[in-house]
Each structure stands twice: as structure tokens, then as C-alpha cells.
Amino acid sequence: MAVTIYGVCALTFMMGMYALEARGRGFVLAFAVGCALSSSYGFLSGAWPFGVVEAIWTVIALRRYVVAGRSGEPAA
């Protein structure tokens, strides 16, 4: 039950940050954190393919965050 509640919270946070990405680069970083939390949920729940995909999204979001910082442009 605790893993399920953790998963709901992690996924809700991740989706909320995804929806707010256009507001600034900090939300892209928060989205990456949400992806990492969702990835850990996937592994904890035994759904390792979900965990792997979310880990990949974490790397993609972190890259977008870094690139946006270099260019000074919004990440979205």
C-alpha cells in the first residue's frame, strides 16, 4: 500500500511539473526529479520496464535543463 501511495504522489508531481515546464527552466529540473521518483517507483513496484523508461526520461529532462541554461532560452 505504501509503494502505491508513493507512486501516485510521484506520478502526480511529475505530471504537474511537466504541465508547468513552459514557465521556466526550474520546472524542467523539477520534472526531471519527478521522472527519477517515478522511475524508483517502477523498480520498487516490480515494473522494471516502467522504471527503465522513466530513468531515460530523467536523463532527457536533465539534458534539456542543461542545454536551456547554456543558451539562455526557455527549455520548453
Buried (B, 14 or more C-beta within 10 A) or exposed (E): EEEEEBBEBBBEBBEEBBEBBEEBBEBBBBBBBBBBBBBBBBBBBEBEEBBEBBBEBBEEBBEBBBEBEEEEEEBB
